[in-house]
Amino acid sequence: MFFCSCVLPSFLPSTVHGQTNTGVNNSELNGNYAFTFRGSSSNGNVSSVYAAVGRFTADGAGTLTNGELDTNGAGAGVALVAQTFTGTYSIGADHRGVMNLNIGGSPARLAFAMMANGNARLSSSTHREGWERIGSGTMEKADATAYSTAKINR
Protein backbone atom coordinates (compact mmCIF):
# COMPACT_ATOMS: atom_id res chain seq x y z
CA MET A 1 0.00 0.00 0.00
CA PHE A 2 1.52 3.26 -3.74
CA PHE A 3 4.63 5.20 -4.28
CA CYS A 4 5.56 7.63 -6.87
CA SER A 5 9.12 8.50 -7.83
CA CYS A 6 9.40 10.37 -4.55
CA VAL A 7 11.32 9.65 -1.37
CA LEU A 8 8.38 7.52 -0.22
CA PRO A 9 8.75 3.79 0.36
CA SER A 10 8.16 2.03 -2.92
CA PHE A 11 5.31 -0.07 -1.52
CA LEU A 12 2.81 2.78 -1.81
CA PRO A 13 1.45 3.30 -5.34
CA SER A 14 0.61 6.81 -6.45
CA THR A 15 -2.63 5.89 -8.22
CA VAL A 16 -5.73 3.85 -7.46
CA HIS A 17 -8.35 3.34 -10.16
CA GLY A 18 -12.00 2.30 -10.39
CA GLN A 19 -13.30 3.51 -7.07
CA THR A 20 -16.00 6.06 -6.40
CA ASN A 21 -16.22 6.93 -2.72
CA THR A 22 -18.69 9.26 -1.14
CA GLY A 23 -17.60 8.97 2.48
CA VAL A 24 -20.99 7.56 3.49
CA ASN A 25 -19.38 4.76 5.51
CA ASN A 26 -16.36 6.58 6.97
CA SER A 27 -17.42 5.53 10.48
CA GLU A 28 -16.45 1.92 9.61
CA LEU A 29 -12.78 2.92 10.02
CA ASN A 30 -12.58 4.23 13.58
CA GLY A 31 -9.88 3.78 16.23
CA ASN A 32 -6.34 2.43 16.27
CA TYR A 33 -5.15 0.14 13.48
CA ALA A 34 -2.03 -1.85 12.67
CA PHE A 35 -1.21 -2.80 9.08
CA THR A 36 1.09 -5.01 7.04
CA PHE A 37 1.78 -4.68 3.36
CA ARG A 38 4.01 -6.68 1.01
CA GLY A 39 4.62 -6.85 -2.68
CA SER A 40 7.06 -6.63 -5.54
CA SER A 41 8.16 -4.15 -8.14
CA SER A 42 9.77 -4.72 -11.52
CA ASN A 43 11.14 -2.71 -14.40
CA GLY A 44 10.92 -5.69 -16.77
CA ASN A 45 14.51 -6.73 -16.13
CA VAL A 46 14.97 -6.52 -12.37
CA SER A 47 12.42 -7.40 -9.68
CA SER A 48 12.56 -6.59 -5.99
CA VAL A 49 10.35 -7.39 -3.03
CA TYR A 50 9.33 -5.08 -0.22
CA ALA A 51 7.37 -5.12 3.02
CA ALA A 52 5.95 -2.52 5.37
CA VAL A 53 4.34 -2.50 8.79
CA GLY A 54 2.81 0.37 10.68
CA ARG A 55 0.01 1.92 12.65
CA PHE A 56 -2.43 4.83 12.50
CA THR A 57 -5.54 6.24 14.17
CA ALA A 58 -8.76 6.80 12.18
CA ASP A 59 -11.35 9.26 13.54
CA GLY A 60 -14.43 7.71 11.88
CA ALA A 61 -14.97 10.91 9.90
CA GLY A 62 -12.29 10.67 7.20
CA THR A 63 -9.05 11.71 8.94
CA LEU A 64 -5.96 9.63 9.77
CA THR A 65 -3.51 10.71 12.47
CA ASN A 66 -0.59 9.23 14.47
CA GLY A 67 0.60 7.27 11.44
CA GLU A 68 3.98 5.58 11.49
CA LEU A 69 5.49 2.96 9.20
CA ASP A 70 8.65 0.91 8.74
CA THR A 71 9.68 -0.54 5.39
CA ASN A 72 12.36 -2.80 4.05
CA GLY A 73 13.17 -4.08 0.61
CA ALA A 74 15.49 -6.45 -1.17
CA GLY A 75 17.62 -5.41 -4.10
CA ALA A 76 17.09 -1.74 -4.86
CA GLY A 77 14.53 -1.38 -2.06
CA VAL A 78 14.94 1.39 0.49
CA ALA A 79 14.49 0.79 4.22
CA LEU A 80 12.72 3.50 6.19
CA VAL A 81 12.18 3.37 9.94
CA ALA A 82 9.57 5.29 11.96
CA GLN A 83 8.35 7.29 8.93
CA THR A 84 5.41 9.41 10.15
CA PHE A 85 2.29 10.09 8.09
CA THR A 86 -1.17 11.64 8.21
CA GLY A 87 -4.00 11.35 5.75
CA THR A 88 -7.63 11.26 4.78
CA TYR A 89 -9.92 8.45 3.68
CA SER A 90 -13.32 7.90 2.17
CA ILE A 91 -15.42 4.73 2.29
CA GLY A 92 -18.32 4.26 -0.12
CA ALA A 93 -21.63 2.46 0.24
CA ASP A 94 -19.97 -0.71 -1.13
CA HIS A 95 -17.49 -0.71 1.83
CA ARG A 96 -14.51 -0.01 -0.47
CA GLY A 97 -12.31 2.91 0.36
CA VAL A 98 -9.37 5.03 -0.67
CA MET A 99 -6.72 6.55 1.60
CA ASN A 100 -4.75 9.63 0.62
CA LEU A 101 -1.58 9.71 2.70
CA ASN A 102 1.10 12.32 3.31
CA ILE A 103 4.31 10.45 4.13
CA GLY A 104 7.23 12.74 4.84
CA GLY A 105 5.75 15.44 2.61
CA SER A 106 5.08 13.09 -0.32
CA PRO A 107 1.59 11.96 -1.41
CA ALA A 108 0.53 8.32 -1.63
CA ARG A 109 -2.81 6.66 -2.34
CA LEU A 110 -4.07 3.23 -1.23
CA ALA A 111 -7.26 1.24 -1.91
CA PHE A 112 -8.91 -0.98 0.71
CA ALA A 113 -12.05 -3.03 1.38
CA MET A 114 -13.64 -3.11 4.83
CA MET A 115 -14.67 -6.44 6.37
CA ALA A 116 -17.60 -7.00 8.76
CA ASN A 117 -15.25 -7.35 11.78
CA GLY A 118 -13.82 -3.82 11.33
CA ASN A 119 -10.57 -4.97 9.72
CA ALA A 120 -9.73 -4.40 6.05
CA ARG A 121 -7.88 -5.91 3.10
CA LEU A 122 -5.40 -3.75 1.20
CA SER A 123 -4.52 -4.16 -2.45
CA SER A 124 -2.61 -2.14 -5.00
CA SER A 125 -1.42 -2.40 -8.55
CA THR A 126 0.44 0.38 -10.30
CA HIS A 127 1.56 0.03 -13.90
CA ARG A 128 3.51 2.65 -15.75
CA GLU A 129 5.57 2.49 -18.91
CA GLY A 130 8.62 0.44 -18.07
CA TRP A 131 7.70 -0.71 -14.53
CA GLU A 132 5.00 -2.07 -12.29
CA ARG A 133 4.29 -2.53 -8.57
CA ILE A 134 1.82 -4.91 -7.02
CA GLY A 135 1.06 -5.62 -3.38
CA SER A 136 -1.46 -6.58 -0.77
CA GLY A 137 -1.91 -6.51 2.97
CA THR A 138 -4.25 -6.15 5.89
CA MET A 139 -5.35 -3.51 8.40
CA GLU A 140 -6.43 -4.80 11.79
CA LYS A 141 -8.15 -2.94 14.58
CA ALA A 142 -5.79 -2.65 17.57
CA ASP A 143 -6.71 -2.49 21.25
CA ALA A 144 -4.21 -0.01 22.70
CA THR A 145 -5.20 -0.96 26.26
CA ALA A 146 -3.97 -4.53 25.64
CA TYR A 147 -0.39 -3.22 25.91
CA SER A 148 -0.65 -1.67 29.37
CA THR A 149 1.59 -2.72 32.26
CA ALA A 150 -1.50 -3.80 34.20
CA LYS A 151 -2.36 -6.34 31.48
CA ILE A 152 1.19 -7.71 31.41
CA ASN A 153 1.42 -8.17 35.18
CA ARG A 154 -1.62 -10.43 35.50
Secondary structure, DSSP 8 states (H G I E B T S, - for coil): ----SSSS-TTS-S---S----STTGGGSEEEEEEEEEEEEE-SS-EEEEEEEEEEEEESSSEEEEEEEEEEESTT---EEEEEEEEEEEE-TTSEEEEEEEETTEEEEEEEEE-TTS-EEEEEEEEETTEEEEEEEEEEEE-GGGGSHHHHT-
